[in-house]
């Protein structure tokens, strides 16, 4: 990723306060558990089909859980001429810094794979879920 595309929480807040778009590229279940206030949800898997929903005339800050998906989004949109940045450390870093999540009481969801494992364990007898 090009240098300067990753920004701190403080820089992201300043950009959003100044009118930048904040876009969450995580999966639906992650968005539903908790998100950064003022974010728009646009899952990475839908980005190619929904790019027109992002205003090319305004900066955009992407975030995901830890940085991998937002890096892909930034690279894709920067190639198309967008002023795209990614939130350093994603929503995990945001929450660990004690910054608020929406809705009230929101939490950072496990990644898709971990969530699927946890969900499966809840449906299986306890003797089958031990590591």
ABEGO torsion letter per residue (X at the ends): XBBGABBBAAAAAAAAAAGBBBBBABBAAAAAAEBBBGBBBBBAAAAAAAAAABBAABBBBBBBAAGAAAAAAAAAAAAAGBBBBBBBGEAAAAAAAGBBBOBBGBBBBBBAAAAAAAAAAAABBAAAABX
